[in-house]
Amino acid sequence: MADFELSWPKKIERDVIEQALTLDFLGEARNFVLIGPNGLGKTMIGQNVCHLAVLAGYSVLFRTAAAIVENLHHEMFEGRRRKLRAYSKVDLLCIDECAYLSFDDKAADILYEVINRRYESKSVILTTNRSFKEWNQVFPMLPVSPRCWIV
């Protein structure tokens, strides 16, 4: 993060990024969502927060949304339960590139289940290039207010 140009693009909120780098949100089981166009540096910021969390002794898992769906999609019941437990136990889960690709109902259900199991107990970092109001184009069965879905 030392070399990251926080003055470009102008929309990056430096104070929010710096606050996330303190890792305070982990102790409160809050989530950190990075929204913006491609090339903004969301993935790199997420990776840096994850790296600091590892250095601070937290367990961390960094995966793209597509990789999580792929990992769970073809699992039978017991295998899926075991993997979902693993996703729910890690102290910090970073889901990169969420909503970059369209997902069918089953994929959306899988991501919902991963996030729901962590709700109010473990933190999630989520990076996306779409505003929440566009998520129903990616997740067809998503409720009208997606903030209720991930926060």
Solvent accessible surface area in square Angstrom, and as a share of the most:
residue,aa,sasa,rsa
1,M,58,0.26
2,A,108,0.84
3,D,143,0.74
4,F,41,0.17
5,E,104,0.47
6,L,29,0.14
7,S,69,0.45
8,W,164,0.57
9,P,29,0.18
10,K,180,0.76
11,K,183,0.78
12,I,22,0.11
13,E,108,0.49
14,R,139,0.51
15,D,102,0.53
16,V,65,0.37
17,I,8,0.04
18,E,79,0.35
19,Q,93,0.41
20,A,6,0.05
21,L,39,0.19
22,T,77,0.45
23,L,20,0.10
24,D,71,0.37
25,F,10,0.04
26,L,18,0.09
27,G,70,0.67
28,E,106,0.47
29,A,21,0.17
30,R,115,0.42
31,N,51,0.26
32,F,19,0.08
33,V,41,0.24
34,L,15,0.08
35,I,74,0.37
36,G,11,0.10
37,P,93,0.58
38,N,107,0.55
39,G,65,0.62
40,L,23,0.11
41,G,20,0.19
42,K,9,0.04
43,T,46,0.27
44,M,63,0.28
45,I,3,0.02
46,G,0,0.00
47,Q,86,0.38
48,N,35,0.18
49,V,0,0.00
50,C,8,0.05
51,H,106,0.47
52,L,67,0.33
53,A,0,0.00
54,V,82,0.47
55,L,124,0.62
56,A,63,0.48
57,G,68,0.65
58,Y,74,0.28
59,S,56,0.36
60,V,36,0.21
61,L,41,0.20
62,F,54,0.22
63,R,101,0.37
64,T,42,0.24
65,A,0,0.00
66,A,44,0.34
67,A,40,0.31
68,I,0,0.00
69,V,15,0.08
70,E,120,0.54
71,N,60,0.31
72,L,0,0.00
73,H,44,0.20
74,H,144,0.64
75,E,52,0.23
76,M,159,0.71
77,F,149,0.62
78,E,99,0.44
79,G,11,0.11
80,R,60,0.22
81,R,93,0.34
82,R,133,0.48
83,K,45,0.19
84,L,9,0.04
85,R,89,0.33
86,A,61,0.47
87,Y,12,0.05
88,S,23,0.15
89,K,137,0.58
90,V,18,0.10
91,D,44,0.23
92,L,0,0.00
93,L,0,0.00
94,C,0,0.00
95,I,0,0.00
96,D,5,0.03
97,E,74,0.33
98,C,0,0.00
99,A,0,0.00
100,Y,59,0.22
101,L,109,0.54
102,S,84,0.54
103,F,22,0.09
104,D,83,0.43
105,D,65,0.34
106,K,92,0.39
107,A,4,0.03
108,A,10,0.08
109,D,90,0.46
110,I,7,0.04
111,L,0,0.00
112,Y,90,0.34
113,E,55,0.25
114,V,1,0.01
115,I,9,0.05
116,N,70,0.36
117,R,92,0.34
118,R,1,0.00
119,Y,115,0.44
120,E,129,0.58
121,S,67,0.43
122,K,60,0.25
123,S,1,0.01
124,V,7,0.04
125,I,0,0.00
126,L,3,0.02
127,T,0,0.00
128,T,0,0.00
129,N,47,0.24
130,R,61,0.22
131,S,38,0.25
132,F,37,0.15
133,K,171,0.72
134,E,60,0.27
135,W,0,0.00
136,N,85,0.43
137,Q,121,0.54
138,V,1,0.01
139,F,0,0.00
140,P,77,0.48
141,M,139,0.62
142,L,20,0.10
143,P,75,0.47
144,V,155,0.89
145,S,48,0.31
146,P,11,0.07
147,R,152,0.55
148,C,107,0.64
149,W,28,0.10
150,I,7,0.04
151,V,95,0.55
